[in-house]
């Protein structure tokens, strides 16, 4: 009974050794006496006990690592980088898994080679650029690194998915000088904006003043034209009235000089009423009136002749 029990236990143990569980997201590399045999995929797998052995379990999930390193620009400025690297196994094909399993002695050596390759690529790129240009080349640096190391990573069975340059800094002296340059540029821009605003304000004010002068001149010119037209119309109406009055008096066999005498008296009256203290000299003698009357009669005759010609 004891021998049977021992054999049963050995058989059960041997049976358990025949099965291997591979976790999701990983694959297992199987060797036979140290030589590659096959790849086990996630789930329950069968292997030959004591002959087949699990050499390595490889994760095919995404992996990340943080990097910190220094580079020197062409103008001898120290640049400090902080980066995040995201990478993964390309696929679970047998050939690719063999590369991942056997290219490096262990994971530590692989990570060291990967980090040094990325650092060398970035340092080589930065060494050709000036310190003032580095901050604006974040995207260019990332693309350059991907182009440089993708081929090497594929030979190792890996793929670089993402490289993020989270922080780019310089020595304290350079950072202070850069801040001063930015501050001075901001002050310059503010002064230029203020000058442009003042120029625009003065220009608009000059344009408004010019427009006001133009409008005022136009209004004054129009008013003068209207005044001239009014005076001309007034004179025309006076002439018509005097002509009509003279015609009626002639028809009534009256002396037309009465009209001139009446206009003379009206003029003297208006001078007296609207003079406002101003001194106006008029010849009020009989000779002066006769002289004035003769002048007015001559003017009246001339206006009458013009009216007759017009008819």
C-alpha positions as a LaTeX table, in Angstrom:
\begin{tabular}{lrrr}
\hline
Residue & $x$ (\AA) & $y$ (\AA) & $z$ (\AA) \\
\hline
Unk1 & 0.00 & 0.00 & 0.00 \\
Unk2 & 2.81 & 2.37 & 0.83 \\
Unk3 & 4.60 & 1.73 & $-2.48$ \\
Unk4 & 1.37 & 2.25 & $-4.39$ \\
Unk5 & 0.77 & 5.55 & $-2.56$ \\
Unk6 & 4.25 & 6.76 & $-3.35$ \\
Unk7 & 3.86 & 5.89 & $-7.02$ \\
Unk8 & 0.50 & 7.68 & $-7.10$ \\
Unk9 & 1.99 & 10.78 & $-5.53$ \\
Unk10 & 4.88 & 10.72 & $-7.99$ \\
Unk11 & 2.46 & 10.31 & $-10.89$ \\
Unk12 & 0.34 & 13.23 & $-9.69$ \\
Unk13 & 3.40 & 15.42 & $-9.26$ \\
Unk14 & 4.68 & 14.41 & $-12.69$ \\
Unk15 & 1.26 & 15.25 & $-14.13$ \\
Unk16 & 1.34 & 18.67 & $-12.52$ \\
Unk17 & 4.80 & 19.28 & $-13.99$ \\
Unk18 & 3.39 & 18.63 & $-17.43$ \\
Unk19 & 1.25 & 21.80 & $-17.37$ \\
Unk20 & 2.37 & 25.43 & $-17.31$ \\
Unk21 & 0.11 & 28.48 & $-16.89$ \\
Unk22 & 1.10 & 31.59 & $-18.84$ \\
Unk23 & $-0.47$ & 34.87 & $-17.66$ \\
Unk24 & $-2.33$ & 37.18 & $-20.01$ \\
Unk25 & 0.00 & 39.82 & $-21.50$ \\
Unk26 & 3.03 & 37.54 & $-21.42$ \\
Unk27 & 4.56 & 34.71 & $-23.43$ \\
Unk28 & 6.94 & 31.97 & $-22.27$ \\
Unk29 & 10.07 & 30.86 & $-24.12$ \\
Unk30 & 10.66 & 27.10 & $-23.89$ \\
Unk31 & 14.09 & 25.50 & $-24.28$ \\
Unk32 & 15.24 & 21.85 & $-24.38$ \\
Unk33 & 18.54 & 21.39 & $-22.63$ \\
Unk34 & 19.30 & 25.11 & $-23.20$ \\
Unk35 & 18.28 & 25.21 & $-26.87$ \\
Unk36 & 15.27 & 27.19 & $-28.07$ \\
Unk37 & 12.25 & 24.97 & $-28.72$ \\
Unk38 & 9.03 & 26.98 & $-28.93$ \\
Unk39 & 6.84 & 29.79 & $-27.52$ \\
Unk40 & 3.95 & 29.32 & $-25.10$ \\
Unk41 & 1.06 & 31.77 & $-25.30$ \\
Unk42 & $-1.31$ & 32.87 & $-22.48$ \\
Unk43 & $-3.37$ & 30.11 & $-20.90$ \\
Unk44 & $-2.73$ & 26.49 & $-19.85$ \\
Unk45 & 0.12 & 24.89 & $-21.85$ \\
Unk46 & 1.66 & 21.40 & $-21.89$ \\
Unk47 & 5.39 & 20.75 & $-21.61$ \\
Unk48 & 7.54 & 17.68 & $-21.20$ \\
Unk49 & 8.78 & 17.54 & $-17.60$ \\
Unk50 & 12.52 & 17.41 & $-16.99$ \\
Unk51 & 13.21 & 17.94 & $-20.72$ \\
Unk52 & 11.48 & 21.19 & $-21.60$ \\
Unk53 & 12.11 & 24.22 & $-19.36$ \\
Unk54 & 10.70 & 27.74 & $-19.22$ \\
Unk55 & 13.72 & 29.88 & $-20.15$ \\
Unk56 & 12.05 & 33.29 & $-19.80$ \\
Unk57 & 8.64 & 34.89 & $-19.53$ \\
Unk58 & 8.36 & 38.04 & $-21.63$ \\
Unk59 & 5.78 & 40.77 & $-21.13$ \\
Unk60 & 4.18 & 42.03 & $-24.33$ \\
Unk61 & 2.45 & 44.91 & $-22.55$ \\
Unk62 & 3.49 & 48.55 & $-22.83$ \\
Unk63 & 6.34 & 49.55 & $-20.56$ \\
Unk64 & 7.58 & 53.00 & $-19.57$ \\
Unk65 & 10.74 & 54.41 & $-18.10$ \\
Unk66 & 11.75 & 57.91 & $-17.00$ \\
Unk67 & 15.06 & 59.40 & $-18.14$ \\
Unk68 & 17.17 & 62.30 & $-16.88$ \\
Unk69 & 20.33 & 63.33 & $-18.70$ \\
Unk70 & 22.40 & 66.29 & $-19.83$ \\
Unk71 & 23.47 & 67.58 & $-23.26$ \\
Unk72 & 25.69 & 70.43 & $-24.50$ \\
Unk73 & 24.73 & 72.82 & $-27.31$ \\
Unk74 & 27.05 & 74.08 & $-30.04$ \\
Unk75 & 27.57 & 77.32 & $-28.06$ \\
Unk76 & 28.61 & 75.32 & $-24.96$ \\
Unk77 & 25.41 & 75.66 & $-22.92$ \\
Unk78 & 24.32 & 72.82 & $-20.64$ \\
Unk79 & 20.81 & 71.52 & $-21.31$ \\
Unk80 & 19.04 & 69.21 & $-18.87$ \\
Unk81 & 16.34 & 66.85 & $-20.08$ \\
Unk82 & 13.61 & 64.90 & $-18.31$ \\
Unk83 & 11.87 & 62.43 & $-20.59$ \\
Unk84 & 9.36 & 59.60 & $-20.46$ \\
Unk85 & 9.89 & 56.63 & $-22.75$ \\
Unk86 & 7.06 & 54.28 & $-23.75$ \\
Unk87 & 7.96 & 51.07 & $-25.59$ \\
Unk88 & 6.71 & 47.51 & $-26.13$ \\
Unk89 & 7.44 & 44.21 & $-27.88$ \\
Unk90 & 6.60 & 44.54 & $-31.58$ \\
Unk91 & 4.50 & 41.34 & $-31.76$ \\
Unk92 & 4.38 & 37.75 & $-30.50$ \\
Unk93 & 5.72 & 36.12 & $-33.66$ \\
Unk94 & 8.24 & 33.41 & $-32.96$ \\
Unk95 & 11.14 & 35.16 & $-34.68$ \\
Unk96 & 10.49 & 38.42 & $-32.83$ \\
Unk97 & 10.16 & 36.67 & $-29.45$ \\
Unk98 & 13.48 & 34.92 & $-30.06$ \\
Unk99 & 15.14 & 38.32 & $-30.61$ \\
Unk100 & 13.65 & 39.66 & $-27.37$ \\
Unk101 & 14.68 & 36.55 & $-25.41$ \\
Unk102 & 18.24 & 36.06 & $-26.65$ \\
Unk103 & 19.63 & 39.44 & $-27.79$ \\
Unk104 & 20.54 & 40.52 & $-24.25$ \\
Unk105 & 21.71 & 38.64 & $-21.21$ \\
Unk106 & 18.95 & 40.11 & $-19.06$ \\
Unk107 & 16.47 & 42.97 & $-18.80$ \\
Unk108 & 18.99 & 45.20 & $-17.06$ \\
Unk109 & 21.41 & 45.10 & $-19.96$ \\
Unk110 & 18.61 & 45.81 & $-22.42$ \\
Unk111 & 17.44 & 48.87 & $-20.48$ \\
Unk112 & 20.97 & 50.17 & $-20.23$ \\
Unk113 & 21.46 & 49.87 & $-24.00$ \\
Unk114 & 18.08 & 51.49 & $-24.70$ \\
Unk115 & 18.66 & 54.47 & $-22.41$ \\
Unk116 & 22.20 & 55.08 & $-23.64$ \\
Unk117 & 21.04 & 54.92 & $-27.27$ \\
Unk118 & 18.33 & 57.54 & $-26.68$ \\
Unk119 & 20.67 & 59.79 & $-24.70$ \\
Unk120 & 23.32 & 59.57 & $-27.42$ \\
Unk121 & 20.80 & 60.42 & $-30.14$ \\
Unk122 & 19.51 & 63.49 & $-28.29$ \\
Unk123 & 23.00 & 64.68 & $-27.38$ \\
Unk124 & 24.14 & 64.35 & $-30.98$ \\
Unk125 & 21.16 & 66.42 & $-32.17$ \\
Unk126 & 21.51 & 69.12 & $-29.50$ \\
Unk127 & 25.25 & 69.45 & $-30.17$ \\
Unk128 & 24.41 & 70.95 & $-33.58$ \\
Unk129 & 21.97 & 73.55 & $-32.22$ \\
Unk130 & 22.30 & 76.81 & $-30.34$ \\
Unk131 & 21.05 & 77.22 & $-26.81$ \\
Unk132 & 18.42 & 79.81 & $-27.88$ \\
Unk133 & 16.91 & 77.35 & $-30.39$ \\
Unk134 & 16.60 & 74.24 & $-28.21$ \\
Unk135 & 13.34 & 75.14 & $-26.46$ \\
Unk136 & 11.57 & 75.54 & $-29.79$ \\
Unk137 & 12.86 & 72.21 & $-31.13$ \\
Unk138 & 11.09 & 69.86 & $-28.72$ \\
Unk139 & 9.06 & 68.20 & $-31.49$ \\
Unk140 & 12.07 & 68.04 & $-33.82$ \\
Unk141 & 14.18 & 66.33 & $-31.14$ \\
Unk142 & 11.49 & 63.71 & $-30.55$ \\
Unk143 & 11.12 & 62.94 & $-34.25$ \\
Unk144 & 14.90 & 62.75 & $-34.68$ \\
Unk145 & 15.23 & 60.24 & $-31.83$ \\
Unk146 & 12.45 & 58.04 & $-33.20$ \\
Unk147 & 14.05 & 57.97 & $-36.64$ \\
Unk148 & 17.45 & 57.13 & $-35.19$ \\
Unk149 & 16.55 & 54.30 & $-32.80$ \\
Unk150 & 13.50 & 52.66 & $-34.39$ \\
Unk151 & 15.67 & 50.49 & $-36.64$ \\
Unk152 & 17.88 & 49.36 & $-33.74$ \\
Unk153 & 14.88 & 48.60 & $-31.54$ \\
Unk154 & 13.26 & 46.51 & $-34.25$ \\
Unk155 & 16.38 & 44.35 & $-34.40$ \\
Unk156 & 16.00 & 43.80 & $-30.67$ \\
Unk157 & 12.29 & 42.96 & $-31.09$ \\
Unk158 & 10.93 & 46.20 & $-29.58$ \\
Unk159 & 9.09 & 49.27 & $-30.86$ \\
Unk160 & 9.36 & 52.83 & $-29.53$ \\
Unk161 & 5.78 & 54.07 & $-29.13$ \\
Unk162 & 6.29 & 57.45 & $-27.53$ \\
Unk163 & 9.05 & 59.73 & $-26.30$ \\
Unk164 & 7.96 & 62.77 & $-24.31$ \\
Unk165 & 10.39 & 65.52 & $-23.33$ \\
Unk166 & 8.63 & 66.68 & $-20.19$ \\
Unk167 & 11.18 & 69.24 & $-19.06$ \\
Unk168 & 14.05 & 71.13 & $-20.73$ \\
Unk169 & 16.11 & 73.41 & $-18.48$ \\
Unk170 & 19.44 & 75.23 & $-18.49$ \\
Unk171 & 21.92 & 76.41 & $-15.88$ \\
Unk172 & 20.60 & 79.06 & $-13.47$ \\
Unk173 & 22.68 & 81.83 & $-15.05$ \\
Unk174 & 21.28 & 81.06 & $-18.49$ \\
Unk175 & 17.72 & 80.80 & $-17.18$ \\
Unk176 & 18.03 & 84.25 & $-15.56$ \\
Unk177 & 19.46 & 85.78 & $-18.72$ \\
Unk178 & 16.64 & 84.23 & $-20.78$ \\
Unk179 & 14.08 & 85.68 & $-18.36$ \\
Unk180 & 15.70 & 89.11 & $-18.71$ \\
Unk181 & 15.60 & 88.85 & $-22.49$ \\
Unk182 & 11.91 & 87.91 & $-22.39$ \\
Unk183 & 11.16 & 90.77 & $-19.99$ \\
Unk184 & 13.00 & 93.31 & $-22.15$ \\
Unk185 & 11.22 & 92.05 & $-25.27$ \\
Unk186 & 7.88 & 92.42 & $-23.49$ \\
Unk187 & 8.75 & 95.99 & $-22.47$ \\
Unk188 & 9.82 & 96.77 & $-26.03$ \\
Unk189 & 6.61 & 95.33 & $-27.42$ \\
Unk190 & 4.56 & 97.29 & $-24.87$ \\
Unk191 & 6.39 & 100.53 & $-25.80$ \\
Unk192 & 5.82 & 99.89 & $-29.50$ \\
Unk193 & 2.13 & 99.18 & $-28.89$ \\
Unk194 & 1.79 & 102.33 & $-26.80$ \\
Unk195 & 3.50 & 104.38 & $-29.52$ \\
Unk196 & 1.26 & 102.94 & $-32.19$ \\
Unk197 & $-1.82$ & 103.61 & $-30.05$ \\
Unk198 & $-0.71$ & 107.24 & $-29.52$ \\
Unk199 & $-0.03$ & 107.64 & $-33.24$ \\
Unk200 & $-3.46$ & 106.24 & $-34.09$ \\
Unk201 & $-5.11$ & 108.53 & $-31.53$ \\
Unk202 & $-3.37$ & 111.64 & $-32.88$ \\
Unk203 & $-4.07$ & 110.62 & $-36.46$ \\
Unk204 & $-7.76$ & 110.11 & $-35.72$ \\
Unk205 & $-7.89$ & 113.44 & $-33.89$ \\
Unk206 & $-6.25$ & 115.22 & $-36.83$ \\
Unk207 & $-8.64$ & 113.53 & $-39.24$ \\
Unk208 & $-11.61$ & 114.55 & $-37.07$ \\
Unk209 & $-10.36$ & 118.16 & $-36.90$ \\
Unk210 & $-9.81$ & 118.21 & $-40.65$ \\
Unk211 & $-13.27$ & 116.83 & $-41.26$ \\
Unk212 & $-14.77$ & 119.42 & $-38.90$ \\
Unk213 & $-12.95$ & 122.23 & $-40.71$ \\
Unk214 & $-14.06$ & 120.83 & $-44.05$ \\
Unk215 & $-17.68$ & 120.58 & $-42.87$ \\
Unk216 & $-17.57$ & 124.09 & $-41.37$ \\
Unk217 & $-16.07$ & 125.53 & $-44.57$ \\
Unk218 & $-18.69$ & 123.77 & $-46.65$ \\
Unk219 & $-21.48$ & 125.05 & $-44.43$ \\
Unk220 & $-20.07$ & 128.58 & $-44.52$ \\
Unk221 & $-19.74$ & 128.44 & $-48.30$ \\
Unk222 & $-23.30$ & 127.21 & $-48.65$ \\
Unk223 & $-24.54$ & 129.91 & $-46.25$ \\
Unk224 & $-22.69$ & 132.58 & $-48.26$ \\
Unk225 & $-24.24$ & 131.26 & $-51.45$ \\
Unk226 & $-27.67$ & 131.37 & $-49.85$ \\
Unk227 & $-27.08$ & 134.89 & $-48.55$ \\
Unk228 & $-25.95$ & 136.01 & $-52.01$ \\
Unk229 & $-28.98$ & 134.40 & $-53.59$ \\
Unk230 & $-31.20$ & 136.09 & $-50.99$ \\
Unk231 & $-29.69$ & 139.51 & $-51.62$ \\
Unk232 & $-29.97$ & 139.04 & $-55.38$ \\
Unk233 & $-33.57$ & 137.92 & $-55.00$ \\
Unk234 & $-34.29$ & 140.89 & $-52.73$ \\
Unk235 & $-32.81$ & 143.31 & $-55.22$ \\
Unk236 & $-34.74$ & 141.66 & $-58.02$ \\
Unk237 & $-38.00$ & 141.97 & $-56.10$ \\
Unk238 & $-37.27$ & 145.61 & $-55.20$ \\
Unk239 & $-36.60$ & 146.39 & $-58.83$ \\
Unk240 & $-39.82$ & 144.70 & $-59.85$ \\
Unk241 & $-41.75$ & 146.54 & $-57.16$ \\
Unk242 & $-40.29$ & 149.91 & $-58.11$ \\
Unk243 & $-40.95$ & 149.27 & $-61.79$ \\
Unk244 & $-44.55$ & 148.32 & $-61.07$ \\
Unk245 & $-45.08$ & 151.33 & $-58.80$ \\
Unk246 & $-43.58$ & 153.70 & $-61.39$ \\
Unk247 & $-45.78$ & 152.25 & $-64.12$ \\
Unk248 & $-48.91$ & 152.71 & $-62.01$ \\
Unk249 & $-47.99$ & 156.33 & $-61.15$ \\
Unk250 & $-47.32$ & 157.12 & $-64.77$ \\
Unk251 & $-50.71$ & 155.71 & $-65.66$ \\
Unk252 & $-52.22$ & 157.98 & $-62.98$ \\
Unk253 & $-50.26$ & 161.00 & $-64.35$ \\
Unk254 & $-48.27$ & 161.28 & $-61.07$ \\
Unk255 & $-44.65$ & 162.20 & $-60.70$ \\
Unk256 & $-42.54$ & 159.09 & $-60.11$ \\
Unk257 & $-40.08$ & 161.08 & $-58.05$ \\
Unk258 & $-42.50$ & 160.69 & $-55.15$ \\
Unk259 & $-41.39$ & 157.04 & $-55.00$ \\
Unk260 & $-37.77$ & 158.07 & $-54.72$ \\
Unk261 & $-38.64$ & 160.64 & $-52.07$ \\
Unk262 & $-40.51$ & 157.99 & $-50.10$ \\
Unk263 & $-37.51$ & 155.61 & $-50.36$ \\
Unk264 & $-35.22$ & 158.40 & $-49.21$ \\
Unk265 & $-37.37$ & 159.04 & $-46.15$ \\
Unk266 & $-37.58$ & 155.32 & $-45.36$ \\
Unk267 & $-33.80$ & 155.08 & $-45.56$ \\
Unk268 & $-33.31$ & 158.02 & $-43.17$ \\
Unk269 & $-35.82$ & 156.45 & $-40.80$ \\
Unk270 & $-34.03$ & 153.04 & $-40.85$ \\
Unk271 & $-30.66$ & 154.73 & $-40.26$ \\
Unk272 & $-32.08$ & 156.47 & $-37.22$ \\
Unk273 & $-33.80$ & 153.39 & $-35.79$ \\
Unk274 & $-31.09$ & 150.77 & $-36.42$ \\
Unk275 & $-27.93$ & 152.82 & $-36.13$ \\
Unk276 & $-27.23$ & 151.56 & $-32.55$ \\
Unk277 & $-25.16$ & 154.59 & $-31.70$ \\
Unk278 & $-23.04$ & 154.53 & $-34.84$ \\
Unk279 & $-22.54$ & 157.91 & $-36.50$ \\
Unk280 & $-23.74$ & 158.14 & $-40.12$ \\
Unk281 & $-23.37$ & 161.39 & $-42.09$ \\
Unk282 & $-26.16$ & 162.26 & $-44.53$ \\
Unk283 & $-26.59$ & 165.43 & $-46.50$ \\
Unk284 & $-30.04$ & 166.55 & $-45.33$ \\
Unk285 & $-30.08$ & 169.81 & $-47.26$ \\
Unk286 & $-32.46$ & 170.48 & $-50.16$ \\
Unk287 & $-29.55$ & 170.42 & $-52.60$ \\
Unk288 & $-28.32$ & 167.16 & $-51.12$ \\
Unk289 & $-31.72$ & 165.60 & $-51.38$ \\
Unk290 & $-32.14$ & 166.81 & $-54.97$ \\
Unk291 & $-28.73$ & 165.41 & $-55.84$ \\
Unk292 & $-29.59$ & 162.12 & $-54.29$ \\
Unk293 & $-33.00$ & 162.11 & $-55.92$ \\
Unk294 & $-31.42$ & 162.71 & $-59.35$ \\
Unk295 & $-29.08$ & 159.78 & $-58.77$ \\
Unk296 & $-31.92$ & 157.56 & $-57.69$ \\
Unk297 & $-34.06$ & 158.69 & $-60.64$ \\
Unk298 & $-31.22$ & 157.88 & $-62.99$ \\
Unk299 & $-30.91$ & 154.45 & $-61.42$ \\
Unk300 & $-34.65$ & 154.02 & $-61.64$ \\
Unk301 & $-34.59$ & 154.96 & $-65.33$ \\
Unk302 & $-31.79$ & 152.50 & $-66.00$ \\
Unk303 & $-33.68$ & 149.75 & $-64.19$ \\
Unk304 & $-36.82$ & 150.66 & $-66.13$ \\
Unk305 & $-34.96$ & 150.42 & $-69.43$ \\
Unk306 & $-33.61$ & 147.00 & $-68.45$ \\
Unk307 & $-37.08$ & 145.86 & $-67.53$ \\
Unk308 & $-38.44$ & 147.12 & $-70.85$ \\
Unk309 & $-35.71$ & 145.33 & $-72.76$ \\
Unk310 & $-36.50$ & 142.17 & $-70.82$ \\
Unk311 & $-40.14$ & 142.38 & $-71.82$ \\
\hline
\end{tabular}
